[in-house]
Amino acid sequence: MSTSAELPLVRPVLSLGEATRRLQTLCAIEDFASIHGDACLVVDFDLLDEPVSEPAASQAIDALERLACPHLAIARTAPEGVAKALWARFDVAVECQEDLSPVVAMCRRRPLAALALVQLLRHSEALRVHDGLIAESLVYSTLQAGPEFSSWLASRRPGKPKVATAGPAVRVQRDAAADGRERLRLSLNRPEKRNAFSAEMRDALVEGLHVGIADPGIGEILLDGVGPSFCSGGDLDEFGTLPDPATAHAIRSTRNAASLLAECADRVRADLHGACVGAGIELPAFAGRVVARRDAFFQLPETGLGLVPGAGGTVSLPRRIGRQRTAWMALSGARVDADTALRWGLVDEVLEPAEWNEQGKGGDG
C-alpha cells in the first residue's frame, strides 16, 4: 500500500490512485468503517500515483457518499481536473497536516459521533432548512443515548451551585430602527455564565422571535449578548437532565429558535463578541447579517462530548462556509478567529473595539 511518512496519522494513508481503486470494490463499505478498523479514511492527493480516469472517479464519489466513516483529504497544491471533483466530495479537505491532525484525533476518540456528524452533513446538504433541522435533532437524540455521550457525562465533575440570573434570560427591547420602523432587540442575558444557552434562554428567545415574526412593523431584529461574551454554548449543567432523548427531540421540534431565525433571517442582524461557542455561532449563522467584534472567536465543541451540533449548526454553517469547513470545525474543535471567520463568510463584518463602542453595540467586554 502507498503510505506517506509525512502523515503518520492513521494506517494506511492512501494515495489518490489507490484510494480510488479500493473505493470501487464491493468490500469498500466494510474496509472503511468507524465500527471496526481505522476510524477514518485519509487520502494524500500529493502522493505520486497513476492518473485517475473519469469513470473511476465517478464510482469513487458514489462510494464516498455511502462510506461509514469520515473521509479526509490533504493536498498542498490545489487539485485539478478529475482530482478536483473528488476533492470536493471529501468530508474534510485541508492543505496542511496541522489542520488534519486534530480531526484524525477526534475520529479516533469519538468514532460514533464523528461518523454521525459527517453522515448528517452529507445527508442535509440539499435539504430545506426545516428538514435539515429535523435530521439534526434525530441524530443528536440518537447520540444522547449512545456510549460516548454517557462516558462524557460520567467523567464530569459536579458543577458549581447554580447562580440565579439577575433578570430575564433574554432581554427584550423595542426602539427605532434606521429605516424608521421599529427594531426588536433580543439580548442574551446570563452574563454570570457567559450567556450559556439554557432551556430558559431558549424559551425566551423563541418567544421574542415569535413577536418579531408576527409584527410586520418591526423592520429589524437585533440579536446580541450582555456581558463579556455573546454565548459560551449550551449550559453544561443541563446536559443529560431531560427524561429521555425522544422527549428532547420533541421539545427541539416544538421550540426551535433556529427555525424561527431562518424564517425571519432577512430582518435579523447578529452582533457577536467574545466567545461564540456551539449555539453561540450556530444560531447567529442563520442571520442575514453577522457583525463580529475583533475579539470574537468561534468553536463547535459538541463532537468531543459524543454529540453533534444541536442548535442548528449543521444547517446554518454549511450555508455560510460549506460542508467541509463545517465538518473541520466540528471534528477539530478548534477555535476560529474573527479574521478567518470573515474570510470564510461565517461573519460579514469585523469591527475594532473602538468602532464597536462608537456604534453602541452590546457586550461590556
Secondary structure, 3 states (H helix, E strand, C coil): CCCCCCCCCCCCEEEHHHHHHHHCCCCHHHHCECCECCCCEEEECCCCCCCCCHHHHHHHHHHHHHCECCEEEECCCCCCCHHHHHHCCCCEEECCHHHHHHHHHHHHHCHHHHHHHHHHHHHHCCCCHHHHHHHHHHHHHHHHCCHHHHHHHHHCCCCCCCCCCCCCCEEEEEEECCCCCEEEEEEECCHHHCCCECHHHHHHHHHHHHHHHHCCCEEEEEEEECCCCCECCECHHHCCCCCCHHHHHHHHHHCCHHHHHHHCHHHEEEEECCEEECHHHHCHHHCCEEEEECCCEEECCHHHHCCCCCCCHHHHHHHHHCHHHHHHHHHHCCCEEHHHHHHHCCCCEEECHHHHHHCCCCCCC
